[in-house]
Amino acid sequence: MEAVGGAAAILQLIDVALKTTAQVYKIYADFRDAKETHKRLAREMRDLVRVLHQLLDVVLDSDPDEPKSRHPEALRDMLEGKDSIVACCQEDVVKVSNLLGEVPSISWPVRKRKIDQILSNVASTRAQLSLAVQTQSMAIVLDIRRTLDRHSSYMRQHVESESNKAIFAWLNPPDVWESLRNALQKRQPGTGEWLSKTPEFEYWQGNPGSLWLSGMPGAGKTIMSSTIVTSLLTETQTSASAVVYSYFDFSNESQQEAQSFLRTCIAQLAAKNPTAYDILVGLRNRCSEAQGQQPRLEELLEATVAALGCFPQVFVVVDALDECSERGKLLNIVKELQSVRNLHLVLLSRPEQEIEKALSSSTKELPLRGAKVDQDIAAYIQERIHRSGEMQEWTGEDREKVEAQLSEMAGGMFRWVQCQLDSLEKCIDSNQVDETLASLPPDLPSTYERILVNLDVKSAARVRDVLVALAFARRPLQVGEVMDIVSISITDYPRGKKSGNTVYLNQLLSLCSSMVSISTSGSGEKKKQEMRLAHASVKDYLVSEQLRNGPASAFYTTPGQGHLLMAAKSVACLLNQNDVSEFGPHTLGEVPFLQYSALNWVHHARDANLETNRGSLDDLIFALFHRDGDAYINWHRVTGRHGPATPVEGYAWDIHIRDGSKLIDGGRPCPKERLLNGHQIDRPLHHALQWNLWRVVQRLLDAGHDPNGYSKGNRAPLHYGVLQRALESMDLILDRGGNIDIGDWIGDTPAMFCAYKAKDPVTMEWLMDRGASLFPVSRRSGSLLQCAAMEGDPDVLEVILRKKPLNVSPDIGVDHNYNEIADLATPLQCAAYAGNLACIELLLKYGANVNLAKGKVGTALHAAGASGNLEAFQLLLERGANPNAVNGQYGSVLWAAAYGGDRECVRICLQRGLSIDELRTIRLFPEKNWPDLSDEERDKLMSEIIRNAGDRYCRDIFDAARSGMTSRVKAYLDGAEDRKAELEKKHDIHLRTPLSWAAAGGHIETVKYLAMEGANLNVWGRGLETPLEFGCLAGRLDMIKCLLALGARAEFRQAGKYRTAVVCAEISGNKELVEFLKALEDDRTVTFEFEGQTYEHDGDKGYKRKQ
């Protein structure tokens, strides 16, 4: 069928229908007074014209040279020939027109009967044409879905392949597939296809730049974004261009942060292009060098921009900017991305002032409103009525009335129409349809209000619990979890109990009506049903002033009250698990809400701290912390010994309850008293401090809990308080005799803990104002100023310098002999050694002496050289450091730099002049100075100096192993009286062997040499950590593969261990390493590659090279 012929037939019928409609208006000047038949006729002509326009779009979009786009025979038969449906319909419409114009010789009742009969034929024809459009649109949709399935399959195969799975697990991008799938399931075929024909979109598609699609709440923006994504994927599937899509989601905290957008982008780009994948690998490697840390936002942005450059064109679709919890950061990211030359960026959001202001100068806005949106809504209404079993029983007149009135009142809001159709479906007769249409609410808030005010009192309480839980849960809740929430009572003090009534899901959903929805996520064994709020506008309504001041005010909540309810329900759920002996792996299946409760209640409780109307929450928490040891233990058995701050979800569960009765203690039952009173799990007061639950802290102190008591890890409550800026709780501890300078097991005070772990200037100011001392010394950190200069944030260091006593110098040195920092005496030396440039600048600003020689290392310049920190070395020279200083154990700055091993630092020293006498001691080129040497001679000289420095200043085998100096390790072993004893020596607070030091430092060659010499690969340190676990703590995947290949024990989870390999890997933050260990543990047939060889499991012997 030729497109032109089909289009001509359609246009002829449109012309006749429009003329007939005009004829009706001409006969009746005031159409509101027209007879019902005339009204019906006008509506039928209008609907016919709408369907014909849709059919015309299908015909004109065809490409005769593309077989896939040709229309099927059925569509050809409808349009071609004198007996076609379109031709017959045209004849019917002409007959109607003639009847309208006939002289009064034929009475109106006779004409009415004929017109009604013909209109029935027209309605039947319209239905067939609409079905044809839907069929053709469905074929297009199916083709799109096949494209998506191929795209999804390719992406998942790439992301989940054994070689790539670990790195994508480390990146941890949100699962945008679920969001796209859910949007497509709701999408009416054909919706939004008009957008691609607008001048603005066509220009954006052909030219890099930004386009902002703005729309009111409920305007169908997410559906529109899915239309754009599917269209782009279809059009670019044979090109080298990339399509990236990201969804912000109000119901999922992991999809509300600005970083989640960047993680999504780089993950999708890396899965499509090997160069982009290499950029991701490089990012991971740089973070691994920082011991498995997650990338900062700036690093993610830099990597994303680099990955975008790997494609000729990149189309990025970002939906729901307004649902991002870090909108300022996100808009800054958008601003940076807009400078990428090959990027086509489309953004969808509500037209909010902050977004409009940020985008106005750089982004073309296209509002989602107008006739095309109205046509989409009308098509949605028709399709919804057509699919509804309830509405198919209605008379044609009722269906027409609903179509007409909803189309007229929609105002561009798909969501409003959906809610009205949900309500109309429940009508049982024509009168009720008329009553519902007569009282349609004007907007979404009024719609939600009508749903809620019609609930009875008992049902209202349950529905409120469901709505509030779904609005403030930290992730989408599964259906079973919601059912548990509804059935748990929080007023049955001292223990929350299930109500005893069975809650029926379908009835509950019926009560919630249009305000909640159920979707399926995952597949196979991971498939699950999730319940969510049906739209972001529902959450907006729950916290709105309109609800607060309206007739449904009982449903009003604030974010604080929402989190309070979730915390109370969660703690009540935990209190139900009040018997250690009955608690086992089966419990998770029996109580779906249990794991969510265990991992999230403290977060909800913290977010509810400012609420004054507390209900029973504080009573429930106190009952968990003070009165019910079994429930408290079982809580930790779900989260792991580290509690909800660093949960080890699947692994901790299996370790701690696999016997179904009690925690394991070296293979023996562990008494509850030891668990509660020893250091097996954190004490209640410490948890209360960590999450700043100050009301509970007060009650625990009143009940006799020790304000200076040590918990797991030998830390006091104040150490936990600094982690979350728990100032109110910390004040209570000090009021009850807490020691502000109390040291933990290695002497770190709360202030030191704040300096290197919390890095919070507000908490540090609080500590300094209350008398935190500068003089305690830690075996790990030295003094407070040393700790802050070496590991802290410059803002924290500035607080200490500003608040310190006037008579205390910034050069204050504390003599000690602890670990690596034993050589560093002043804060400036510590900052230089760590390469902390901002702290160097601060210390100099506050009067630190750049050339002060103190302690073993010498000056700060010696310290920078000894650690190989080139930037710090250069900065100190710029600030007046003396390169000719001769101090400390290294003597000259040159030898300190040579020991640090940075060739550029050594080069700088040599360029500044070296005497002939000093050159002769090296015995290379004794008659030449540096300027006289060739480039080759200079490289050779620097290498010799660095080697000599290692020989001169390496103090023991631990120093050599920590620095990866294999030759020095060999020299120490060769010179030892007892070679085996030298290998097994233990050192420092962690009781590490040379092998453990080398493993933690990532020095593979040194580890291989020590193993070859007979070092014990499975020796335990103080916390029962083996070299494998020290390597895990450092987040070093290659080192773990090396140790396993050498024969290290492959038990990643041992009963009684303080920190297992998996736990250590999780502490490091290296998710790639975590996934690697889990894969080996879950499936002993899994192999791994190391240095070109494949290794397989060999029973108790660990891993061996595959033959």
N, C-alpha and C positions, 0 to 999 in steps of 0.2 A: 504494500500500500504506500503510495506516495504521500509524504507529509503534507504537501500543499493541498492535495485533493481532500484529505481528511479534515484539514483545518478549515477549508472553504465550507464544507458541509456543516461543521460545528458553528462557524461564524454566521451562516444563514439562519440557523435555528436560534442563536442568541439574538439576532436582529429581530426576528419575529416575536420572540418572547418579550423583549424590551418594549416593542411597539404595543403589544397587548397590555403590558403593565401600565404603560402611559395612557392607554385607552380607558383603563379603570379609573385612573386619577382624573382624567378629563371628564368622565361622567359624574364623578363625585368630587366636588371641590374640597369638601371636608371629609377626608377619608375615614375619620373616626366615626362618622355617622353611616358609613357604607353598610350594606347588607352583609351578613356573615359569609355568603357565597363569594361576594366580591373580595372580602378580606382573604378568604381562603385562596382565591384565584391569584391575588397579588403575591401571597406568601409562596405559593407553588411556583409561580414564574421566577420569583427571586431565588428560590432554592435550586430551580432548574438551571438558571444562569450560572449560579456558583459552581455546580457540578460540571457544567459545560466548560467553564474557564479552567477548571482542574484538568479536564480531559484535553483541552487545547494545549495546556502546558506539556502534558505527556507526549502529544503528537509532535509538537514543535521541538521538543528536546531530542527527538530521534535522529540518528545518524544513519543514512542509508548505506554507508560504506562499512558500518560496524554491525556485524550480524547479531551481537548480543542486544543491541538497542532496537531491533526491529520488533514491531508489535505482533502479537500472535494472531492467528486466523480469526479468533472470536472478536477481537477488536476491529479487524478489517470489515467483518460482516456487519458490525454495528454502524459503520460509517458510510460504507459504499453502496451504491445502487438505489433504485427507487423503492425497493422493499426493505431497506435497512431500517433499523430502529430509529435512527435520527430522522430519516425521511418521514416515517410514519408519525413520529412525535411532532414534526413540523406541521403535518396535515392536521393533527389534533389541535394544535395551538391556533392555526388559521381558522378552524371551525369555531373555536371559542371566541376569537376576535369577531367573526361574522355574527355570532349569536348576540354579542354585546351591542353590535351596531344595528340589529334588525329593528324594523318599525314596530310600534306597539300592537300590530295585528296579531302577533304571537304573544300570548300572555306571559308574564314573568314566571309563574309557577312552571309552565312548560319549558321555558328557556332554562330555568334553574335546574330542572331534572337533567336536561341534556348537558348543561355545563358541568354539573356534579359528576355525571357519568364519564365525560371526557377527562376531567381533572383526575379521576381515579386512574384512567389509563396513563395520563402524564406522570402521575406519582409512581406508578409501576415502572414506567420507562426510566424515570430519574433514578429509581433504586437500582435498576440494572446497570445504568451508566456509572453510578457511584461505585457499584461492586466492581465494574471493569477498571475504574481508576484505582480502587484499593488493591485489586489483583495485580495490576501493573506496578503499583507502588510497592506492594509486598514482594514482587519479584526483584525490584530494585533493592529493597531492604534485605532480602535474603542474600542477594549478591554482595551487599555491603557487609552483612554478617559473616559471609564466607571469607571476605577480605580480612575482616577483623579477626576471625578465628585463625587464619593463616598468620596474620601479624602477631596475634597473641601467642600462638604456638611457637613461632620463631623466637619471640622475646623470652618466653618462659624456658625454652630449651637452652637458650644462651645463658640466661640468669641462673638456671638451676643445674647446669652442667657441673660435673665434679670439679673441673678446673677453675670455674668461675664462681661457683656457689658461695665460697667463703668470702670473696671480696664484696659481693653484693650483700651478703649477710652483714658484713662490717659496715657498709654504707647505710643499710637499713632504710631504703626508701619506702614511702607509703604505697599501699597496693591500690593504684588508680584503676586497675581493671575492674574491681568491684563497683566503683563509682560509675564508670562508663557503662558497665553492664546494666546496673540498676536504672540509669537514665534511659538507655535504649529500650528497656522493658516497658517504660512508661510512655515512650514516644509514639505518637500517632503517625503512621506512614504519611509522608509528604509534609509534615510539620517543619516549618522553617526553611524549606527549600527555596523560597522566594529570596532569601537573603543573598544567595550566591549571584543573583541577577541585579542587585543594587549597584549603582556606580561606586559607592564607597567600598564595598567588599571586593568588587572586581579590581579596583585600583590597589587595594591592600594585597590582594592575592598576587598581583603582578609586580608589585614594588615593595621592597623592604620598608618596614615602618610599623607603626602601632595603630590599632583600632580598638576603641572602647565601646562595647555594647552595654548600654545602661538600661535598666528596667526596674520598675517598682516591684516590691515583694509579691511573689506569685505570678510574675509575668512569664514564667517558663524559661528562665535564663539557662538553667542546667540542661534542659531538654535542647535548647538552641545550641549549647556548647557541644552536646553529643552529635547534633546534626553537622556542625562544622567539622568535628574530628573525623566522623565517618566519611564525609565528602572529601576531606583532604587526604585521608588514607587511601581512598579509592583512586584519586587522581594522581597520587605520587608513588603508587606501588611499583611502577616500572622505572622510576627515576632514582637519582642518587640523593634526592632531597630527603629531609627527615621531618617527621611530625611528632611533636612532643605535647603531651596534655597533662594538666595538673588540676586537681579539685581540692579546694579547701572545704572542710566539713565541720559544721557546728557541733556534731554529735561525737566527734572523735578528736581527742586532744593531740594525737600524733599527726593529724592533718590540719592543725591550726597554726603551727609555727612557721615562721618565714623560711627557716632552714629546710623544712619538708619540701618546699617547692624546688629548691636547688638540688636536693637529693634526688627528687623525681626526675628532674631534667637530666642530670649527668648520668643517672642509671639508664634512662631510655637511650640517650645518645651513645653511651658506652656499649650497649647491647647491639647497636646497629653498625658500629664502625670500629675497626681494630685500632686506629690511631686514637680515637676518643677513649677506647678501653685502656690503652697505654697511659693516657692522661690520668684516668682513675687509679690505675696501678701506681703511678708515680705519687699521687696524693696519698694513697694508703701507705706507701713506703716511707714517705716523709713523716707521717703520723706514727708509724711503727718505730721509727728512730726515736720518737718521743715517747716510747714505751706504750704503744697501742692507744694513744689518745685519739679521740674523735676530732675531726677537722673543725676549725673555727669557721664562722660564717664567711669571713673574708677569704679564707682558703677555698671554701666551696664555690664561692662566686668566681674566683680566679680560674678554678678548674672548669667550671661550667662555660665561661667565656671562651676558654681555650678549646673545649670540646665542640662548641658551636662552630668554630672555625674549621672543623674537619669536614664540613658539608658545603656544597655550593649554595643551598638555600635551606633554611630551617623555619618551620611553621610551629609556633608555640601557642597553645590555647590554655588560658588560665581562667578557671571558673570560680566565682564567689570570693572575690577579693575582700568583700566586706565581712566574711566569716573568718578571716585571719586574725589571730589574737595579737599579732605583732605587726600591726598595719604600717606603722612608721618604717620599720625595717624592710617590710615587703615593698613599699613604694620607693625606697632608696634602691633596692635591688632592681626594680623595674626601670628606674632612671639610668642605672648603670648598663642594663641590657639594651636599652634603646640606642646606645652608641655602637652596637654590633652591626656591621654593615650588611650582613646576609640574613638578618633576622626579621621574620614577619611575626609580630606579636599581637594576639587578640586577647583582650581582657573583658571579662563579664562581671558586673556587680550592680548593686543598687546605686542610684545617683546620689551618694552621700557627699557632704561638703568637703571632707578631708581628701577623699579620692578625687573629686572633681578639681580641687585646687592643685593637687599634685600632677594631674594628667592634662590639665587644660592647655598648657603651652606646647606640649609635645605629642599629643595624641588626638586623632580625629574621633569625635563622638558620634555614635549612631544609636539614637534611642529606639528601644524595642516597643513601638506602638504604631497605631495607624491601621489602615484598611487591611494590609496583608496579615497583620497579627489577628485582626478580627476574623478574617477568612480561616486562619488556622484554628481559631477557637470554634467557629461554626462547624468546621469539619470534625473537630474533636467531639462536639456535642452529638452530631449525627452518628458518628461511629460508636460512641458510648451507648446511645439509645439502641442502636442496631445490635450491639453485643449483649445488652442487658436482658436477661430472661424475664425479669419482672416487667420491664417496660414494653416488651414485645406483646404482652397481654393487653396493653392499653389500646384504646381506640386511636385511629389515625389523627383524630382531632386533638386528643390530649398530647400526643407526641409532637404535633405541629405547634401547639401552644407553648410547650416546654422549649422547643428549639427556638421559637421566635423570641420569647421573653428572655431566655438566658443569653442569647446572642446580643440582644439589645442592651442588656444591663451589665455584660461582662466587663466592659471598660478595660480590656486588655489583660485581664487577670485569669489565667488558666486555673490557678489554684482556687479562686472563688467559684468558678464554674464547677470544678470537681466536687467541692463540698456541697453545692446545691444539688447536684445530681445524686450524690450519696444520700442526701435527705429525701429527695423525690422518689428514689427507688423504693422507699419504705411505704409510700402511699398505697392504700388498699382500695381506693375507689376514686372516681372522677371528682367528687366533691372535695376530697382531701388534696387532690392535685391542685384544684383551683385555690383552696385555702392556703396551701404552701406557696403557690406562685404569688398570691396576693400579699404575702407577708415576707417576701424574700429580704434578707438582711442586705444592707447597702455595701458592706465591705467585709474583709476577712475578720477583723476583731469582732464585729457584730455576729458573724457566722459562728465563731467559736463560742461566743457568749450564749447563743441560742442552744447549742449542743449541751453546754454545761448546766444551764438553769433548768433544763428538762429532766435532770437526773434526780432520783430520790436520795434521801440523806445517806443511807447505808452504801449505796452504790457510789455516791459522790466521794466518800472517803477513799475508797479503793482506786477510783479513777484518778484522784489527785495524787496518790502515791505513785501510780504508774507514770503520770505526766511529769511529775517533779523528778523521779528517778531517771527517766529517759532524757530529761533536759540537762541534768547535771552529772550524769555518769561520765567517767573519764574515758570510756570507750563504748562502742555499741554493745548493748546487752543482749545476750541470748534469751530466747523465750523462757527457758527454764529458770534463768536467773530472775527475770521479772516476776514469774509466778511465785518464787521464793520471797521476793520483796513484799509482794501483796500479802502473803500469808504470815509474815513475821510481825509479831506485836512488839512495840517498843515501850509500852506502858506497863507491862507485867514485870515490875521491878521485884527482886534484883536481877532477874534473868529474863531476857527476851525469849518468847516462845512462839512457835507456830500457832496460829489461831485454832487449828483443829478442823477447820472447814476446808473442803476441797474447792479450789477456784477453777472455774471452767473457762478455758481460753477463748472459745468462740463468743461466749456471752460477754466476756471482758472486752474483747475487740468491738463487739456491737455497741457497748456502752461508750467506748472511746471514739466510736464513729470515725469521722474523717481526720482525727487528730493524731492517730498513730498508724503505722504500717509495718508489715512483716516482709522481710526480704531474705533471700538465701545467699550465703556467701561460701566460698570454698568449693571444693569438689571431692568426690570419693570419700575417704574416711574423715577428711577435714571439713566436710560439708556441714553447715550449721544454719539454723534459722535465727535471725536477729530481729528484734523489735526496736523500732526507732520512732521518733516524732516524724510525722508525715512531711513536715516542712519547717524551715527555719522560722517562719512567721509564728508557729505555735509557741516556740520558746520566747519569742519577742512578746507575745500576748501574755504569757504567764507572769512576766515581770513588768507589765505595763501599768501605767496609771489608770488607763481605761478599765482594766479588770479590777484594780484595787478599789475604784470608786463606783463600780457597777454592781448589778444584782448577783453576779457570780463571784463576788470578792473572796469567798471561802477558798477559791482555787489560787488566789494571788500568792506569789512567793517572791523572795529576793534571792540572789545568788547565795548569800550566806545561809539563809533558811534551807535552800535546796541542798547545799553541802551538809548542813546539820542533819537533815533527814537521812541522807545517804550514809553518813557516819553512824548514826544511831541504828539504822537497819543492819549495817555491817557488823557493828560490835555485838548487837543482839544475836546475829547469826553465829558469831564466834563463841558467845556464851552458851549457846546450845550444845557445843562440842565440849562437854564438861566431864568426860571420862577418858583418861589416857588408855585404859585397857580396851575400850570399844572403838577406838579411833584407828582407822587403817586405810589402805588404798581404796577400799570400797566407798569411803565417805565422800570423796569428790563426786562420784556418780550419783550418790543419794542426795547431795546438797549442792546443786549447780552453782549457787551464789557464794559458796564458801571461799573459793580461791579468789574471786574478785574482792570479797570482804577482807580477806587476810592481807592482800597486797595494797589495798586502796583506802582503807578506813582512816588511816592516819593523815593522808592527803586531804580527805574531805573534812576531817576534824580540824586540821590547821586552817583550812579555808573558811571554816565556820567560827573562828576564834572571836570575831568582832560582834557576833550575834549576841544580844542580851537575853532574848527569850530562849533559854537553853533546853527546855523540855527535860527529857530524862537522859540526855547524852552524857553529861558528866557523871551521873550515877552509874550508867552502864560501863563507862571507861574505868571508873574506880573499881567496880566489881571485877572487871577483867584483870586489872593490875594488882589489886590488893587482896581480893577475897577468893579468887578461884584459880588456884594453881594449875589445875588440869586444863582449863580453857586457855590459860596463858601459855602453857607448854605446847598445846596443840596448835595454837596460832603460829608459833615458831616452827612447828613441824611442817607447816604449809609454806612459809616464806623462806625458811632456812635460818641458820644461826645469825646471819647478818640482819635479819628483820626486813621490813618493807623498804628500807632505804636502798639496799642493794640486793634485791631478791634473786634467788637462783631457782627459778620456778620449777621446771620439770625435775631437775637433778636433786635439789634439796628434798623434794617430796619423796622421791624414791629412796634416798639415803636414809632419811629419818623415820619413815614409817613402814619400811618394807617388811618388818617382822609383824606388823599389825598390832603391836602392843606398846613397846617403849623405845625410846631413843637408844641407839647403840653406844656402848662405851667399851671400845676394845673387844667387841664380840660378846660382851656381857650386858645384862640388863642394867640400865643406869637409874639409880634411885631418884625419885622426884625431888627430894630434898637437895641433892647435889645439883640437879639441873637448875633449881630455883635460886639456891644460895651460893653456888660456886660460880665459875666463870664460863659455864657451858653456853648460856644464852644471856642476852642483855637483861639487866635489872629494869624493873618497871620505871623507876625514877629517871633512868637514863633515856628511855623512850619518850617519856613525858617532856623532858628537856629538849630532846632533839626536834620534836615537832611543836615546841612552845605551847603545850597545853597547860597554861599556868594555873588554871583553876584546879586541875587534877594534881599538879605539882604541890599546890598548897595543901590539898587533902592528904597526899602521900607523906608530906613532911609532918603534918599533924598526927599521922598514924605511926610515926617513928622511923621512917626511911632515912638513911644516913646521907646528909648533904655532901659528904666527902667520900662516900663508899665507892669502891672500885667495881667495875663490871668486866664483862668479857673484853679482853684487850688491855686490862688493867688501866682503864681510864675512868676519870671521875665525871659526875654529871655535868660540870662546867665545860668539859671537853666536847660533850655532845651538844650543849647549848650553843656554842659558837658556830656550829655547822649551819644552823638555820636562823641565825640572828634572833635567838630566843631571849631577848633582853628582859622581858617581864618575868620569865621563869628564872633567869639568872639572878635577878634582883632578889627573888625569894630565897634562892640558895645562899646568897651572901648574908641575908637577914638572919638565916638560921645557922650561921657559923661556917659557911662554906669558905674554903681557902682559895683566894683568887690566884695564887701562885702554885697551886698543887701540881705536882709533876706526875706524868703517867709512867709506864714501866721503863721508859728510857730517859725520863726527866723532862719531856716536853710539857711546858705549862699551857694553860688555855690560850694565853696570848701567842705563844709559838704556834699552837695548833691553828689559830686564826690566821697567822702570818703565812704559813705555807700550805694550808689546806682550804680554809674558808676564803681567805684573801678578801676579807670584807672590811673596808675602812670604817664603816659605821660601828661594827662590833668592836674593832680595835680601839676606836675612840672611847667607847663605853668602858672597855677594860682599863685603858690608861687613866681615865677620869676616876676610876675606883681603886687606883693604886697598884696596877700591875707593875712588877719590878723588871728592870733591865738586866739584873745581875744573876738570876738562876742560870745554870748551865745544863744543857741537855747533851747526852751522848750522841744524839743524832744531829742536833742543830746548832750546838754551841750556845751563844747568848741570843737574846731576843733580836737585837739589832743585826747580828750575824745571820740569823735565820731569815729575817725579813729581807736583807740585802741579797742573799743568795737565792732564795726561792720565792720571795714574796712579790706582791703587786706594788708598783711604785706608789700608788695612793695609800696603801697600808704603811709603807715605810715612811711616807711623809707625815702621817699621823703620829707615828712614834717619835720622829725627829722634832715635830712641833710640840709634842706634849712632854718630852723628856725634861727632867730637871735642868735648869740653866747651867749648873755646875758640872754637868756630865757632857764630855766631849763626844762628837760624832765618831772620833777615832778610838772610842773605848774598846780595849782589848781584854779578853778573858782567857787566861791560860788554861788549857786542857789538853788531853792526849787522846781524843776520841776520833777514831776512824779517819775518813778521807779529809775531814776539815781540821785535822790536828795541826796542819801546817799553816792554817789561816788564822791570823790574830785579830785583824780589824775588819769592820763591816765593809770598807772599801775593797779590801783584798777579796772578801767573799763575793761581792758584786762583780769584781773583775774576773775571778775564777769562773763564775757561772755565766759570764757574758751578759749580765743584766744591765744593758746600757742606760735605761731610764733610771735605775737605782744609782748607777755611777754618777750621773748628772746631779741627782738629788743630793747625794752625800757631799759632792763638791760644793753645791749651792749652800749647804748648811755648814760649810767650813772644814770639811775633811781635808787632811794634808795629802796631796797626791804623791808626795815622795817620802812619806813616813815609812821607815824600815822597822818592822816589828815582827817578832815571832820567827818561825823557821823559814818561811817562804821568801822573806825579803820585803820588797815593796809591792804595791798593787800591780805595777807593770810586770814584776816577776810572776805574780799570780796569774795574770792574763796569759802570759807566755807559757807557763807551766800547764795550763789547761788547753792550750791551742786555740784560744778565742781571738781570732784576728780582729774582729770589729772592736772588741773591748781594748785590745792592744793598741789599735790605731787611735781610738778615742782618747785614751790616756796620754798618748804622745801629743795629740792636739791640745790637751789641757795642761801640758807642761811637765809630764812625767820625764824623768831623767833616764835616757837609754844607756848611760854609762855607769849607772849605779851598780855597786858591787856589794851585795848584802845576802844574808841568809845562806841556806844550804847549797844553792846553785852558784853562788858567787855572782857572775855577770848575768845580765838579762839575756844574753845570747844563749847561755847554757840552760836557763829556765825555758826559753822558747824552743830550744832543741829537744828538751825532754818532753815538752808538750806535743811535738811532732808536726806542727803546722809549718810547712816549708816557706810560706809567705812571711810569717813572723821571723823566721830565721833569715830570710833574704833581707828584710828591713834592717835587722841588726847588722848584717854584714855590709850592707850598703853604707851604713853610718861609720864604717871604719873598723879594722881589726889589725892589731899590731903584728909584725913579723914574728915576734916571740910567741904569741898565742897560736899563730898558724903552725909554727914548728911543732907544737905539742900534738897537733893532729897528724903530723908527718905526711901531709899531702901538699905538694907545691910549696915547699918551705921558703923559697926565694921570691914568692909572688904575693902581692896584695890583691884584694878582691877586684879592683878595677882592671887588673892586668890579666884576669882569667877569662878564658873563652866560655861560651854558654855551656858546653859539655863539661868543662872543668868545674864550673860553678855548681851544676847539678850534682856532680860527683862529690864535691866538697860538702854540700849541704847534707847529702845522704850519709856521709861519713860522720859529720858532726852529730846528726840525730842518732846514729847507731852508738856513738861514743857516749852520748848523754844517757841513753838507756842503760848502758853498762855502768856508768858512774853513779847514777842517782836512784835506780830501782832498789828499794829497800829490802824486799823479801819476796817470796814466791807468791804471796797474795797480791802484792802490788803488780808483779809481772803478769799474773793471770787476769787481774782486773783490767789491765791496760792492753791485754792481748799480745804481750811480748813473748812469743813462743821460745825464742832463743834464750832469753833470760830464765824462763821456766826450766828449760833444759839445763842451763848452767847451775841453777839452784839444786836441781835433783842430782846432777853429777857431783856436786860438792857436798851433798848431805851424807852424814854418817849412816843414817838409816833411811834408805830411799822410800820404803813403804810408809814409814812414819811421817816423812815430809809430804807425801801425797795425801795423807789422811788428817793432817793438821787442821784444826778449826780455829776460826778467827772472828772477831767482832761480835756485836750483840746478837747476831743471827746465827752464830756458830757455823759460818760458811767455810767449806773447804775450797782449795784452789779451783777445783772443777766447778763448784757452785758459783764462784766469782766469775769465771770465764763464761759460764752459761748465761748468767745474768747480763753480762756485758755484750753477748752476741758474738764472741770470738770463736768462730767455728774451728779454725786451724789449731788454736790452743786446746780446745776441748778434744779434738781428735788425737792430739799428741798425748794429753794426759790419760785418755782412755787407753791408748796403745801402751802406755807405761804401767797400766794396771790400776788406775784410779777407780774407786767404787762409784759406779754410775747411779746407785740407789741409796747413797748415804743420806741420813736425815739431819736437818738443822734443828734449831731451837723449837720452831713450830711444827716439827716433823716434815718440813719441806725438803724434797729431794732436789738435785740439780735440775731435773725436769720441771719441777714446780717453781724454782727460782727463775727459770727461763720463761715460764708461763706468766709469772708476775711482771716480768719485763716486756711481755707481749711479743716475744720473738718466735714467729712461726718457723722460720728456717732452722733455728737452733733446736726446736722441739723435734723436727724431722731428723736432724743430725743425731740427737740423743737416742731416738727410737731406732734409727738405723744402726747405731753402735751397740744397741742391746739394752737400753734403759727399760725398766719394768713398765709394761703397758697397762697398769692398773690406774685408771684415771679417777676412780672413786673408791676410797678405802674407808671401811668403818673405823671410827675413832680418830680419823685425821682431823686436825684443826682446819687446814685448808687443802682441799683436793686440787688436782690439776685443773679441772674445769672451773672450780671456784676461783683459783688464782688467775686463770685466763680472763674470767669475767671481771675480776678486780682491775686487771690491766686495761680493760676497755677494748681489747682487740677482738671484735666479733668474728673476724675471719678465723682466728685461732680457736675460738670457742666452737664454731661450727666444725672445724677440722677434728677437734677432739671428740665432739659428740658423734660425728660420723663414724670414727674408729670404734667408739664404745658401743654404739648401737648395732653395728654390723661388722663382725670380725673378718668378713671377706673383703672389706674395703682395702684397697692398696693405696700407696702414695709414692710420689717420685721425689728422689733426692740425688742431686749431682749426677743426673742421667741414668740412675738405676731405679728399678721398681722394687718396693719392699712389701711383703705380705706377712700376715700374722702366722706365728708358729707356736701356738699354744702357750704354755708356761714360759717358753723361751723368749717371748716378746715378738719382735719382727726380724725377719731375715730377708736377704736379697733373693728376689724371685729368679729361679733358674729358667 
